[in-house]
Amino acid sequence: ASISFQPAPVALADDRVTLTQMAASALTALRREPQGRRQFECFNEQTGTRPGVVDQLPGQKRLQEPLAVACSLGAEATPWNQYRVRLRYAWPALAGRPAGEYVVTQWLAPDGTLGPIQAGGDKP
């Protein structure tokens, strides 16, 4: 027995322009959420890493003091016909606090519709 789909599934575009558009789309939507503008302000619409400061990580309580982080944004096409956008906060070890990272994963449909979101990682 075999399974066939009509029409046949089309592979997601995985060129740099499309992936950048998907990352920007996810970031725009996340910034519309309550507290989203502040929590995601260290990211810009271009993939890559940039420095920032946060006082609250998504889904977490407000921090006792601001935290210097490196914010990186990346997108990829997956075999499940969904795009995966990862927003990563990373911080170095300082003053007795270990280095760590916290990652938000936002799934998007090929048309840019938001899917599930996951977040987790170290606590600063």
N, C-alpha and C positions, 0 to 999 in steps of 0.2 A: 504494500500500500504506500502511496505517496500523497503529498499535499501539494497543490498548486494554487496560486492566487491569480485572480483575474480582476483588474489588470495586475501585472507583475509588479512587485514593490520596486521603487526607484531608490537607488542609493542617495543618501544625503550629500549635498555639496559640502566639500571640506576644504575649499580654497580659503586663503587668508581673508579676503574681503567678506565672504559669507560668515566665517567664524567671528570676525570683528563685529559684524552687524548683529549676530546673535548675542555676543557678550554685551554690547551696548544696549540691546533691547532688554535683556535681563536686568542690567544695572538700572536702567530707567524705571522699570517696574518696581524693583526693590526700593528705590528711593521714594516711591509714592506711598509706601507703607508707613504706618505711624512709627516715628523715630528713625525711619529709613534714611532720610537725608543726612542726618548726623552720623549714623552708624556706617554708612557707605561712602562718606565724603572723601576718604583717602584714595578711592579708586577713580580712575577716569575711563572713558569709553575705549581707550586703546589697550590692547593686551600688553602685559609686561609688569614690572615692579616699580613702585614709587614709595617714598617715605610718607608717614602720616602719624597722627596722634588720635587715639580713641579714648572715650570715657565709658563706653559700653559696647560690648560685643553683641551681635544679634542673638536674641533668645536668652540673654544672660542679664543678671542684675548689674546695675551701674557700678563701675569700679570705684574704689576708694580714692584713687588718684589717676590722672591721665597716664596712658601707656603709649610709649613710642613704638611704632610698628612699621614693618615693611608690608605693603599691600600689593598683592599680585592678582591679576585677573587673567583667566584663560578659558578658552572654549574648545570643544572637540565634538565631532560627529561620532555617534556610537552605532554599534550594529543593531540597536533596538529602535531605529528610526526616530531617535530623539537626540537633541543636542544637550551636552552637559557643560554648564558654565560653573567654574570654580572661582570663588573669591577667597583668597587666603590672607590671613593676618599672621605675621610671624614677629617674634620679639626675641632679643638676645638675653642671655643671662646677665643680671645686674643686681648688685646689693643683696645677695642671698636668694634672689628669685631665679629659678631655673629658666632656661630658654624654652620657648614653646610656640605652638601654632594653633590656630582655630580656622576651620574651613567651612564655608557656606557653599553648598552645591545646589544650584537651581537647574531643573530640567526644563527644556523647552521643546514644543512640537515643531515640526518643520516650518509651520506658518508663523512661529514666534509666540504662540500661545503658551502661557506659563503652565508648567506641570508641578509635580511635587518639589518641595524644598527640604533639604537636610542641613543640619549644622551641628558641629561638634569639634572637640579637640581639647587642648590643655586649658587650664584655668590660670590666669596670670596671678 
